[in-house]
């Protein structure tokens, strides 16, 4: 019935264009504009932008002078040099404790060539005003100076002269503002990307660029960009991305010929959601009707031949396609992208109408855009029903089928990391909303995900373990002797990483949380435990979960599995029937809710946890701990000894403290906490310059934490 309609409708809808909808684009959940998403992605890969936390970029917020300094220094590739400038005080309102002190001080001091025009200056009163919004005139002046233009080139009229230079050079293309106007973060991203492709005053290209080509995929496992023609470039900062995949452009290179980013020279057709081995956004898709079938491919590809085939982010073939796989096509890459992600969901809402939705809401508030080719299949469902969502490799809804459809059982996996929960979709990573769902018990794990109703308690995250025997051999790219697939997703310490970034040659089996195999028997998903075997020291944060559900013996997920009675096994994966296992009703007979206290150690550059906790430590304590082999809990968790109100006269330089008739060594890696702002100082010099009352926290006679307050 419905499944027969799919291939017919997809062919008819190839001429349709995607109706815009308010769903996330690129690496940030609040970026919905296609051009902004591309610009931000170019800069994110370079480390120029990193958002504002919680997966947000805030594209329409104004940008401060300090934030702009950070961006321009990172764009110039000088970020590593700012550490030498952090402890200086050039401006009275940019003390060493200010988060951007190093960037501001470096920007106003660079270039250091005699007679060269400085990028930016302070204010006439001797201040810098780091938190004041930067104006359009100031922004384009800084960028034109970065391109080696001088005040003489501007005609001496500021800011009009620099605004004219920016317009004629292409730096201001797409942005037109008055000199005193504040610029948004999205407009700043546009200016920076324009500058990357611009010429300097001498006529040379500002950025070192490759020849024009097509970006086929980002292999974060190998840390490589893959381009048309088989060319690859090693990435300086391996970072997951699909927003730029399928576009023509040029690789932005560093002085060693490594890839900093990818600069598009053609417009995209829509937007992806981030991930390795994904595809540029699609406006049409085909649901594969039978194993190995290519029915409808000619219409999808416009008759093109010789296309590459990627299945779940890994190079494959049409023979490997399976029924209910979702297939899209990228003309610029001449590549087919197939995805087998099927998500059991409860249909929460849709926009604008049930008969012709352009987006659907499921999984506690997560929105998925609906392809025009999928609208008729969704018209057969209404909010309040359960269904199986079929997704494209770039995270769009290509169709929906009944939960009773044979061969289309749910198979969705997600990764619960430090930044949120991410659906693993055809090699891409889709950030889920999951409102009200507690994930503390499965942090750092891969989970099976399913939704059985409208309540947060009806969203099930079932941790997956095992999947392989043996160690990871980094050089051989094998796990227990099995090959690691090209484009494999690798997670460690709560975040996605690259094999080349692990910094080790081997990871024992005890350090492997989960490994998943693809149809070819290769490992395409690998989760490593958080840093194990070493001490971690940090600030304690205690939280209490809303209430975890615990099944009684023999009930729910503890119910004995009886084939074809309360569930069945398909392709080696067990799926419960409705009303059984994880889908059983949460009644007093079946189980109960229990409050769960958890602990996190905030170590400044990293956080460990949250893990279940039943001890007496409270938020604000400082403690040391070891992680267990699986990275799922703390062992030997101990509060640090506290030295209260240590006077400045007790310090012996920065390496030791005399207190209570005893000398304590100060660790070079000591963490420095600002109790007033609730943030970490950059270093010990910044903490001491702040002044006020100082408490020290000691382990084994060594000062490990410096806690400062002005009060």
C-alpha positions in Angstrom: 0.0 0.0 0.0 2.0 3.0 1.3 5.3 1.4 0.3 4.2 1.1 -3.3 3.4 4.8 -3.4 6.9 5.8 -2.3 8.9 5.1 -5.5 6.1 6.6 -7.7 5.8 9.8 -5.7 9.5 10.3 -5.4 9.9 10.3 -9.2 7.0 12.8 -9.6 8.4 15.1 -6.9 11.9 15.4 -8.4 10.8 18.7 -9.8 9.7 20.0 -6.4 11.8 22.2 -4.2 12.1 22.0 -0.5 9.7 24.3 1.3 11.7 26.3 3.9 11.2 25.2 7.5 12.7 26.3 10.8 15.1 23.4 11.4 18.8 23.4 12.4 21.5 23.6 9.8 25.2 22.7 10.1 26.9 22.3 13.4 24.6 24.6 15.4 21.0 24.0 16.5 19.9 27.7 16.0 21.2 28.2 12.4 18.4 27.8 9.9 19.6 29.9 7.0 21.5 28.0 4.3 24.1 30.7 3.5 24.8 31.4 7.1 25.2 27.7 7.8 27.8 27.4 5.1 29.7 30.5 6.3 29.7 29.3 9.9 30.8 25.8 8.9 33.8 27.2 7.0 34.9 29.1 10.0 34.0 26.3 12.5 36.3 23.9 10.7 39.1 26.4 11.1 38.4 27.0 14.8 37.4 30.6 14.2 34.0 30.1 15.7 32.9 27.7 18.3 29.4 28.9 19.2 28.2 29.9 22.7 27.7 26.4 24.3 24.7 24.1 24.2 25.0 23.8 20.4 24.0 27.4 19.8 25.6 30.0 17.5 23.2 33.0 18.2 23.4 34.2 14.5 21.4 37.4 15.1 23.1 38.6 18.3 25.5 41.5 18.0 29.3 40.8 18.2 31.5 42.4 20.7 35.0 43.9 20.1 36.6 41.1 22.2 34.7 38.4 20.2 35.8 40.0 16.9 39.4 40.1 18.1 39.3 36.3 18.8 37.8 35.6 15.4 40.4 37.6 13.5 43.3 36.2 15.4 42.1 32.6 14.7 41.4 33.4 11.1 45.0 34.7 10.7 46.3 31.4 12.2 47.8 33.1 15.2 45.7 31.5 18.0 48.7 29.6 19.4 50.5 32.9 20.1 48.0 34.5 22.4 49.1 32.5 25.4 52.2 34.9 25.6 49.9 37.9 25.9 47.4 36.7 28.5 49.2 38.0 31.6 49.8 41.5 30.2 47.7 44.5 31.2 47.6 46.9 28.2 44.1 48.3 29.0 42.7 48.8 32.4 39.4 47.2 31.4 41.1 44.1 29.9 42.8 42.6 33.0 44.5 39.2 32.7 41.4 37.5 34.2 39.3 38.6 31.2 38.6 35.6 28.9 39.8 37.5 25.8 42.8 39.2 27.3 45.3 37.2 25.2 43.4 37.8 22.0 42.9 41.6 22.6 46.5 42.2 23.6 47.8 40.2 20.6 45.4 42.0 18.2 46.5 45.5 19.3 50.2 44.5 19.1 50.2 42.7 15.7 51.7 43.0 13.3 55.0 43.8 15.1 56.8 45.0 11.9 58.2 48.5 12.3 55.8 51.1 10.8 53.1 48.5 10.0 49.4 49.5 10.6 48.0 47.8 13.7 44.9 45.8 13.2 42.9 47.5 16.0 43.5 50.3 18.5 42.1 51.1 21.9 39.7 54.0 22.7 40.9 57.7 23.1 40.4 57.4 26.9 42.9 54.6 27.1 40.4 51.8 27.5 39.5 49.0 25.0 35.8 48.5 25.8 35.9 44.8 25.0 32.3 44.1 25.7 31.0 47.0 23.5 29.4 45.9 20.2 31.8 46.3 17.3 30.6 48.6 14.5 30.5 47.7 10.9 33.2 50.4 10.2 35.5 48.9 12.8 35.0 45.4 11.5 35.8 46.1 7.9 38.7 48.3 8.9 40.3 45.4 10.8 39.7 42.9 7.9 41.1 45.3 5.3 44.2 45.8 7.5 44.5 42.0 7.7 44.7 42.1 3.9 47.6 44.6 4.2 45.7 47.8 3.3 46.6 51.0 5.2 45.1 54.2 6.2 46.7 55.8 3.2 44.8 53.4 0.9 41.5 54.5 2.5 42.1 58.2 1.6 42.3 59.1 5.2 38.5 59.3 5.6 37.3 56.9 8.3 35.3 54.8 8.2 34.0 55.6 4.7 37.3 55.0 3.1 37.7 51.4 4.5 34.0 50.7 3.8 34.7 51.6 0.1 37.8 49.4 0.1 35.8 46.5 1.5 33.1 46.9 -1.1 35.6 47.0 -4.1 37.6 44.1 -2.8 34.6 41.8 -2.3 35.0 41.6 1.5 31.7 43.4 2.0 29.8 41.4 -0.6 26.3 40.6 0.7 26.6 43.0 3.7 25.6 46.6 3.5 25.5 48.7 6.7 26.3 52.1 8.0 29.6 52.7 9.6 28.2 53.0 13.1 25.8 50.0 12.8 26.4 47.0 15.0 26.9 43.8 13.1 25.4 40.4 13.9 27.4 37.2 14.3 25.9 35.9 11.0 27.1 39.1 9.2 30.5 38.8 10.7 30.7 35.2 9.5 29.9 36.4 6.0 32.6 39.1 6.1 35.2 36.6 7.3 34.4 34.1 4.6 34.5 36.8 2.0 38.0 37.8 3.3 39.2 34.2 3.0 38.5 34.4 -0.8 39.7 37.9 -1.3 43.0 39.3 -2.6 45.5 41.2 -0.5 46.7 44.8 -1.3 49.5 43.3 -3.5 47.0 41.2 -5.5 47.9 37.8 -4.0 45.2 35.5 -2.5 44.9 36.0 1.2 44.4 32.3 1.9 46.3 29.5 0.4 43.8 27.6 -1.7 43.8 24.4 -3.7 42.4 24.1 -7.3 38.6 24.1 -7.5 37.1 20.6 -6.9 34.1 18.9 -5.3 34.1 17.8 -1.6 32.9 14.2 -1.5 33.1 13.5 2.2 34.7 14.4 5.6 36.4 11.3 7.1 36.9 12.3 10.7 38.1 8.8 11.6 41.2 9.4 9.3 41.1 13.1 9.7 40.8 13.7 5.9 38.9 15.6 3.4 38.0 13.4 0.4 37.7 15.2 -3.0 36.5 14.3 -6.5 39.2 12.4 -8.4 40.4 10.6 -5.4 42.5 13.4 -3.9 42.6 13.6 -0.1 43.9 16.3 2.3 44.8 15.7 5.9 42.9 18.0 8.3 44.7 20.2 10.8 41.8 19.9 13.2 39.7 16.7 12.4 36.1 17.9 12.7 32.9 16.2 11.7 30.9 18.0 9.0 28.5 17.5 6.1 27.2 21.0 5.5 29.8 21.6 2.8 29.8 18.0 1.3 28.7 17.8 -2.3 29.7 21.4 -3.1 32.4 22.7 -5.5 35.0 24.9 -3.9 38.7 25.1 -2.8 40.4 23.6 0.2 41.9 26.2 2.5 45.5 25.1 3.3 48.0 25.9 5.9 51.7 26.4 5.2 52.3 22.6 5.4 49.7 21.8 2.9 47.2 20.5 5.4 43.5 21.3 5.2 42.2 24.1 7.4 38.7 24.2 5.9 36.8 24.1 2.6 35.7 27.3 0.9 32.6 26.8 -1.4 32.5 28.6 -4.8 29.0 27.3 -5.7 25.7 27.7 -3.9 24.3 24.8 -1.9 20.8 23.4 -2.6 19.8 23.2 1.1 21.4 22.1 4.4 22.7 19.1 6.2 23.0 18.5 9.9 26.5 17.6 10.4 28.3 14.2 10.2 31.0 12.2 8.5 30.3 10.8 5.1 27.0 12.6 4.7 25.7 14.4 1.7 24.6 17.8 0.7 20.9 18.5 1.4 18.3 16.8 -0.7 14.9 17.7 -2.1 13.9 14.2 -3.2 14.6 10.7 -2.1 13.7 7.1 -3.1 12.8 4.4 -0.7 14.5 1.2 -1.9 11.8 -1.3 -2.8 13.8 -4.5 -2.6 17.4 -5.6 -1.7 19.8 -4.4 -4.4 17.1 -2.6 -6.3 17.9 0.6 -8.3 14.3 1.2 -9.3 13.8 5.0 -9.8 17.5 5.8 -9.8 17.5 7.0 -13.4 14.9 9.7 -12.5 16.7 10.5 -9.3 20.1 11.0 -11.0 18.7 12.5 -14.2 20.2 9.6 -16.1 23.7 10.1 -14.8 25.9 7.0 -14.6 29.2 6.1 -13.0 28.1 7.6 -9.6 29.7 6.6 -6.4 27.6 4.9 -3.7 27.9 5.6 0.0 25.8 3.6 2.5 25.7 4.9 6.1 28.8 7.0 5.3 30.9 4.2 4.0 31.8 3.6 0.3 29.6 0.8 -0.9 27.7 -0.5 -4.0 24.1 -0.7 -5.2 24.2 -4.4 -4.4 24.6 -3.6 -0.8 21.4 -1.6 -0.7 18.5 -3.0 1.4 14.8 -2.6 1.4 13.7 0.6 3.1 17.0 2.2 2.7 16.6 5.9 1.8 18.6 7.0 -1.2 19.4 10.6 -2.3 21.7 12.0 -5.0 24.3 14.8 -5.1 24.7 16.0 -8.7 27.9 18.0 -8.0 29.6 15.0 -6.4 27.8 12.5 -8.7 27.2 10.3 -5.7 24.4 8.3 -4.3 24.0 8.5 -0.5 22.0 5.7 1.2 20.8 5.6 4.8 19.1 2.7 6.7 18.2 4.7 9.9 14.6 3.8 11.0 13.4 5.5 14.2 10.3 4.3 16.1 8.6 7.5 17.2 5.4 9.0 18.5 4.1 11.7 16.1 4.0 14.8 18.4 3.3 17.6 16.0 3.7 18.9 12.4 4.0 22.2 10.5 2.0 23.7 8.8 -0.6 21.0 8.3 -1.2 17.3 8.8 -2.0 16.8 5.1 1.1 18.5 3.7 3.8 18.8 6.5 7.1 20.5 5.9 8.4 19.5 9.3 7.4 16.9 11.9 8.1 17.0 15.7 9.0 13.8 17.5 11.4 12.6 20.3 10.5 15.2 22.9 10.6 18.3 20.6 13.1 17.3 17.9 12.1 18.7 14.5 12.8 16.9 11.2 12.2 18.6 7.8 9.9 16.6 5.5 11.0 16.2 1.9 8.3 17.1 -0.7 8.6 13.5 -1.9 7.5 12.3 1.6 4.5 14.4 2.2 1.9 11.9 0.9 3.3 9.1 3.2 3.0 11.4 6.2 -0.5 12.3 5.2 -1.5 8.8 6.2 -0.6 9.5 9.8 -1.8 12.1 12.3 -0.3 13.4 15.5 -0.8 11.0 18.4 0.1 7.9 16.4 3.2 5.8 16.4 5.2 5.3 13.3 8.7 4.4 11.9 10.5 7.5 10.6 12.7 6.9 7.6 15.6 9.4 7.3 18.0 10.5 4.7 21.8 10.6 5.2 21.5 14.3 6.0 18.8 13.9 8.6 15.6 14.7 6.7 12.4 12.7 6.8 12.0 10.8 3.6 8.9 8.8 4.6 7.0 7.1 7.4 5.7 3.5 7.7 3.5 1.7 10.2 5.2 0.1 13.2 3.6 -3.2 12.0 5.4 -3.0 8.6 7.3 -6.2 7.9 11.1 -5.6 7.5 11.0 -2.0 8.6 11.6 -2.4 12.4 13.3 0.4 14.3 17.1 0.3 14.3 18.0 3.8 15.5 21.1 4.4 17.6 22.2 7.5 19.3 25.3 8.7 21.2 25.0 10.4 24.5 27.9 12.8 24.7 29.0 15.8 26.8 27.2 18.2 24.4 23.9 16.3 24.1 22.3 13.3 22.5 23.0 12.7 18.8 21.2 10.4 16.5 23.6 8.4 14.3 22.1 8.8 10.9 23.8 7.4 7.8 27.2 8.5 9.2 25.8 11.9 10.2 25.1 13.1 13.7 21.7 14.7 14.4 21.3 16.5 17.7 18.1 15.5 19.5 16.0 17.7 21.8 14.7 15.0 24.2 12.9 17.4 26.5 12.7 16.2 30.1 14.7 13.0 29.4 17.4 12.1 31.9 20.6 10.9 30.2 22.9 10.7 33.2 22.8 6.9 33.4 23.9 6.4 29.8 26.4 9.3 29.4 29.2 8.3 27.1 27.3 5.4 25.7 25.7 4.3 22.4 22.0 3.7 23.0 19.1 2.2 21.1 16.4 4.9 20.9 12.6 4.5 20.6 9.5 6.5 21.5 6.3 4.9 22.6 4.2 7.9 23.7 4.0 11.6 24.4 5.6 11.7 27.8 9.4 12.0 28.4 9.2 8.7 30.2 8.0 7.1 26.9 11.4 7.8 25.2 13.7 4.8 25.7 17.5 5.0 25.7 18.8 1.5 26.0 22.6 1.3 26.5 24.6 -0.9 24.1 27.8 -2.7 25.1 30.3 -5.1 23.6 30.1 -5.8 19.9 33.7 -6.9 19.5 36.5 -8.9 21.2 40.0 -7.6 21.2 42.0 -4.4 21.2 42.1 -1.4 18.9 45.3 -1.3 16.8 45.6 2.3 15.7 48.3 1.8 13.1 46.7 -1.3 11.5 43.2 0.3 11.8 41.7 -2.9 13.2 39.6 -3.8 16.2 40.1 -7.3 17.4 41.5 -8.1 14.0 38.4 -6.6 12.2 39.0 -3.7 9.8 37.9 -0.2 10.8 35.7 1.1 8.0 36.7 4.2 6.1 34.6 7.0 7.5 34.0 5.1 10.8 32.5 7.2 13.7 34.8 7.3 16.7 33.9 8.7 20.1 36.0 9.3 23.2 35.7 11.4 26.3 32.1 12.3 25.5 32.9 13.7 22.0 33.6 12.7 18.5 37.3 12.4 17.6 39.6 11.1 14.9 41.8 8.0 15.0 44.9 10.2 14.5 43.9 12.4 17.5 43.9 9.5 20.0 47.6 10.0 20.8 48.1 6.2 21.4 49.0 3.2 19.3 46.7 0.8 21.1 43.5 0.7 23.2 42.9 -2.5 25.2 39.5 -4.2 25.1 38.7 -2.8 28.5 38.8 0.7 27.1 36.3 -0.1 24.3 32.7 0.6 25.4 31.0 -0.4 22.2 31.7 -1.3 18.6 29.3 -1.8 15.7 29.8 -3.7 12.5 28.4 -2.8 9.0 27.1 -5.2 6.4 30.7 -5.8 5.2 31.8 -6.9 8.6 33.8 -3.7 9.2 33.7 -1.6 12.4 31.8 1.6 11.4 31.1 2.9 15.0 33.5 2.7 17.9 33.0 4.2 21.4 36.0 4.4 23.7 35.8 4.9 27.4 36.7 8.3 28.9 40.3 8.8 30.1 41.0 5.8 32.3 43.9 4.9 34.5 44.8 8.5 35.5 43.7 10.8 38.2 41.3 13.6 37.6 40.9 16.6 39.8 38.0 19.1 39.7 35.1 21.0 41.2 32.2 18.9 42.4 28.8 19.5 40.8 25.9 17.5 42.3 22.6 17.2 40.6 19.4 15.2 41.2 17.6 13.5 38.2 13.9 14.0 37.9 13.4 10.3 38.7 14.6 7.2 36.9 12.3 4.4 36.2 13.3 1.0 37.6 11.6 -2.2 36.3 10.7 -4.9 38.7 12.2 -8.4 38.3 10.6 -10.1 35.2 9.0 -6.9 34.1 9.7 -4.4 31.3 13.3 -4.8 30.0 13.7 -7.6 32.6 11.0 -9.6 30.9 12.2 -12.9 29.5 12.5 -12.8 25.7 10.2 -15.4 24.0 10.6 -15.5 20.3 7.3 -14.5 18.4 5.5 -14.2 21.7 6.6 -10.9 23.2 9.1 -10.0 20.5 11.2 -11.3 17.6 14.7 -11.2 16.3 15.4 -9.5 12.9 18.9 -9.5 11.4 20.3 -10.4 14.8 18.5 -7.5 16.6 15.8 -8.2 19.2 12.6 -6.0 18.9 9.9 -6.0 21.6 6.2 -6.2 20.5 3.9 -3.4 21.7 3.1 -3.7 25.4 6.1 -5.8 26.2 9.7 -5.2 27.3 10.7 -1.5 27.1 7.2 -0.8 25.7 5.4 -2.3 28.7 3.2 0.2 30.6 4.9 1.9 33.5 2.5 0.9 36.3 3.1 0.2 40.0 2.9 -3.5 39.2 5.8 -3.2 36.7 8.2 -0.9 38.5 8.7 2.4 40.2 10.5 5.7 40.0 13.5 6.5 42.1 15.4 9.7 42.6 19.0 9.5 41.3 21.7 11.8 42.6 24.7 12.2 40.2 28.1 13.8 40.4 30.2 15.6 37.8 33.8 16.8 38.2 34.4 20.0 36.3 38.1 20.0 35.5 38.3 23.2 33.5 39.2 21.8 30.1 37.1 18.7 30.5 34.1 17.4 32.5 33.7 13.9 33.8 30.3 12.5 34.6 27.5 12.8 35.5 27.8 9.4 37.3 25.5 8.0 39.9 26.5 9.1 43.4 25.5 8.4 47.0 28.2 10.1 49.0 28.3 13.3 51.1 30.3 15.7 48.8 28.3 18.8 47.8 28.5 21.3 44.9 31.5 23.5 45.3 33.8 21.0 46.9 37.0 20.1 45.2 38.0 16.4 44.8 40.2 13.9 43.1 39.2 10.6 41.6 40.1 7.7 39.3 37.8 6.5 36.5 36.9 2.8 36.3 37.9 0.8 33.2 34.7 1.5 31.4 34.7 5.2 32.3 31.3 4.9 33.8 32.0 5.9 37.4 34.5 7.3 39.8 36.7 5.2 42.1 38.7 6.5 45.0 36.7 9.7 45.0 38.3 11.8 47.8 37.8 15.5 48.9 40.9 17.6 48.8 42.4 19.0 51.9 41.5 22.7 52.3 43.9 25.5 53.4 41.6 28.5 54.3 42.3 32.2 53.7 46.0 31.9 52.6 47.6 35.4 52.8 49.6 36.8 49.9 52.7 36.8 52.2 52.6 32.9 52.3 53.5 32.6 48.6 57.1 31.7 47.6 56.9 32.9 44.0 54.3 30.7 42.2 55.9 27.4 43.0 55.3 27.0 46.8 53.3 28.2 49.8 54.2 28.3 53.4 51.1 27.6 55.6 50.7 26.3 59.1 54.4 25.7 59.6 54.6 23.5 56.4 55.7 24.2 52.9 53.4 23.0 50.1 54.5 22.6 46.4 52.1 24.3 43.9 51.5 22.0 40.9 52.3 23.7 37.5 48.9 22.3 36.4 47.0 23.6 39.4 43.4 24.6 38.5 42.4 28.2 39.4 38.7 28.9 40.2 37.0 32.3 40.3 34.3 31.9 42.9 32.7 35.3 42.0 32.1 34.6 38.3 31.8 30.8 38.5 34.5 30.3 35.8 38.1 29.1 35.6 41.0 31.5 35.4 43.4 31.0 32.4 46.4 30.4 34.7 47.8 31.0 38.2 49.1 34.5 37.3 45.6 35.6 36.4 44.2 34.1 39.7 46.8 35.9 41.8 46.3 39.2 39.9 42.6 39.1 40.7 43.4 39.5 44.4 40.9 38.9 47.3 40.7 35.8 49.5 42.5 32.7 48.5 41.7 29.1 49.6 44.0 26.3 48.5 43.1 22.6 48.0 45.9 20.0 48.5 46.5 16.4 47.8 49.6 14.5 48.9 51.3 17.8 50.0 50.8 19.4 46.6 48.4 22.4 45.9 46.1 21.2 43.1 43.4 23.9 43.2 43.4 27.7 43.9 40.0 29.1 44.8 39.7 32.9 44.7 37.0 35.4 45.6 37.2 39.2 45.9 35.1 39.1 49.1 
